[in-house]
Amino acid sequence: MQMRFDGQIGFPGGLVNPGEKPVDAVNREMREEIDLDLSKHRATDESHVMSHVDHKTKLVTHFFAIEVNLDEFLVIEKRCLDAEDYGEESLGVLRACLYTMADKIRGFPSFLKQNFVGCCKEQLCQGLRTCNIMTEEEIRTGLSRSNDIKK
């Protein structure tokens, strides 16, 4: 995830160019925004998790998830600083809090209260489910507790 130029939390992404497939666009955007080494990691049609239609803005968003191990993740995280769009479109990479503290509010529930762009929170939760990172109950509990947090 990243802090975007507009102050919202989101995933790397952008518009699909004419003649470009969504999977090609996401790979291009990940190279531009997080300097992803596409010779090692690449979104494929099989890594597509979900699509979302926003009738108001007339946009369709596509969410992809790529599995990497911890060592690969750390390299990807460090490369973000060298990305073409770093400091313009992407203001920095961030990690989602995937734990809940003893008070049952800090951590994942508090993270879910942040300012996400569009359907990014839904994409995050679906990605956590699809990749078996969190259980459905953990996600639902986090969402419920985040709704109890007053701003």
Order of alpha helices (4+ residues) and beta strands (2+ residues): beta-beta-alpha-beta-beta-alpha-beta-alpha-alpha-alpha
